[in-house]
Amino acid sequence: MLYFAVTSNSFRKSSLDELNKISRFKILDEFLTSIVIESEERDFIRKLREANPVFIYNMVPLNDGREKIAEENYLETLYKKATDAIPETGKIKLECVDLNCKTSYSAKEIEIYMGEKLESEGRTIDLKKPDYLAYIIMVNNHCYSGFLEYEKMWKPFVEPERHYHQNSKYPISRSELKLIQAFDEFAPGNGKIAIDLGAAPGGWTNFLIRSGYKVVAVDNGLLDYPKFEEKGIRFKVVPSGPANPEDLEQNELIHIKANARELQGLGADFKADLIVNDMNMAPEDSVSVLLPFSINLCEGAKMVMTIKCINRKAEFHLHKAEKALVGRFKIISVRCLPSNRQELTLYAIYLGNTGQTTA
Ligand SMILES: C[S@@+](CC[C@H](N)C(=O)[O-])C[C@H]1O[C@@H](n2cnc3c(N)ncnc32)[C@H](O)[C@@H]1O
């Protein structure tokens, strides 16, 4: 069986270890975070998903066959390869992933060609709610194909990053993408008030406000105030000291321009249902700066934090963060997300005061 997997090249060994725990495999092709593997395990994806991997972001099955496609009749050959195995009825979406291939066609051009040809053959293309996703994956000039029932896919896209880049705008910082993907991955639900630790220049804050939160951002650095003004976001900058919850009635954003370590929380009257933390520091320090802000969290509040892996020993850093959170937060998931392959992203739920006393 052949599979295409999105791994982490920053944590290459950890990624391969996760796969090896499921079954032995051979790497047929690789480019940056993407690998094509061959294994005798027929149920690799289900077993991997059940193992709740941190480093393997996505995996799809491939049809048998690894081919170098000749330039002559290139599109027709690809079309045949991509569509040969798809069931004859049902709505289709087609995706093409091009990784390090030197051909005259872009992935987009290939998708358009195939979509039009499928339609001319009487098939229905549905980009939003197809029955099947068919894909062509080209790695180092080798071509692979596959298809999946759309509903049974692990993740919505074979190559999510490309879609995020096309479909999202990051007016403040590219960092925003990290939180967008974390929300997609962990689905923390809708909340009203969020605390953003290490918020500057404001990418995460921007996404949170767009998602309907009022935000208290803490950072001794500057947020991109002109951009917030441009968007009509009302904000107040507080030089230091606790936030006044009433300020959030007139504003979408309060920026406390202070060091979160010195601030030690926002003052007892203030309650948030989400805390996010992207501070540049070792994970155990980051957690210790975050914990005093628990007084400002409702029980069951959600937490998203990045784990900066300074020396690439991801498991070591993760262990430190997990240890520091014990008794206070329940860790729900940890993932190496595609836009952020050098860090881990941790999602947890605040256990409330009871949790605190048992810590
Ligand atoms: C990676 S940047 C955050 C980017 C931000 N999430 C965004 O989307 O724009 C890390 C930030 O953490 C801030 N930071 C580091 N230590 C801090 C501390 N003790 N208190 C407050 N902010 C801190 C830095 O000033 C820096 O702006």
Ligand as a Chemical Component Dictionary entry (heavy atoms), coordinates in Angstrom:
data_LIG
# 
_chem_comp.id                   LIG 
_chem_comp.type                 NON-POLYMER 
_chem_comp.pdbx_formal_charge   0 
_chem_comp.three_letter_code    LIG 
# 
loop_
_chem_comp_atom.comp_id 
_chem_comp_atom.atom_id 
_chem_comp_atom.alt_atom_id 
_chem_comp_atom.type_symbol 
_chem_comp_atom.charge 
_chem_comp_atom.model_Cartn_x 
_chem_comp_atom.model_Cartn_y 
_chem_comp_atom.model_Cartn_z 
_chem_comp_atom.pdbx_ordinal 
LIG C1  C1  C 0  5.831 35.346 18.268 1  
LIG S1  S1  S 1  5.457 36.917 18.865 2  
LIG C2  C2  C 0  3.712 36.864 18.931 3  
LIG C3  C3  C 0  3.072 37.050 17.619 4  
LIG C4  C4  C 0  1.578 37.240 17.756 5  
LIG N1  N1  N 0  0.915 36.017 18.205 6  
LIG C5  C5  C 0  0.937 37.684 16.474 7  
LIG O1  O1  O 0  0.083 36.957 15.957 8  
LIG O2  O2  O -1 1.243 38.767 15.991 9  
LIG C6  C6  C 0  5.889 36.769 20.546 10 
LIG C7  C7  C 0  5.565 37.983 21.379 11 
LIG O3  O3  O 0  5.696 37.618 22.743 12 
LIG C8  C8  C 0  6.010 38.788 23.451 13 
LIG N2  N2  N 0  6.496 38.454 24.794 14 
LIG C9  C9  C 0  7.567 37.703 25.135 15 
LIG N3  N3  N 0  7.675 37.651 26.476 16 
LIG C10 C10 C 0  6.649 38.375 26.987 17 
LIG C11 C11 C 0  6.221 38.687 28.301 18 
LIG N4  N4  N 0  6.877 38.265 29.378 19 
LIG N5  N5  N 0  5.125 39.452 28.449 20 
LIG C12 C12 C 0  4.434 39.902 27.374 21 
LIG N6  N6  N 0  4.796 39.634 26.110 22 
LIG C13 C13 C 0  5.888 38.880 25.922 23 
LIG C14 C14 C 0  7.049 39.470 22.566 24 
LIG O4  O4  O 0  7.120 40.845 22.872 25 
LIG C15 C15 C 0  6.498 39.181 21.181 26 
LIG O5  O5  O 0  5.748 40.284 20.729 27 
# 
loop_
_chem_comp_bond.comp_id 
_chem_comp_bond.atom_id_1 
_chem_comp_bond.atom_id_2 
_chem_comp_bond.value_order 
_chem_comp_bond.pdbx_ordinal 
LIG C1  S1  SING 1  
LIG S1  C2  SING 2  
LIG S1  C6  SING 3  
LIG C2  C3  SING 4  
LIG C3  C4  SING 5  
LIG C4  N1  SING 6  
LIG C4  C5  SING 7  
LIG C5  O1  DOUB 8  
LIG C5  O2  SING 9  
LIG C6  C7  SING 10 
LIG C7  O3  SING 11 
LIG C7  C15 SING 12 
LIG O3  C8  SING 13 
LIG C8  N2  SING 14 
LIG C8  C14 SING 15 
LIG N2  C9  SING 16 
LIG N2  C13 SING 17 
LIG C9  N3  DOUB 18 
LIG N3  C10 SING 19 
LIG C10 C11 SING 20 
LIG C10 C13 DOUB 21 
LIG C11 N4  SING 22 
LIG C11 N5  DOUB 23 
LIG N5  C12 SING 24 
LIG C12 N6  DOUB 25 
LIG N6  C13 SING 26 
LIG C14 O4  SING 27 
LIG C14 C15 SING 28 
LIG C15 O5  SING 29 
# 
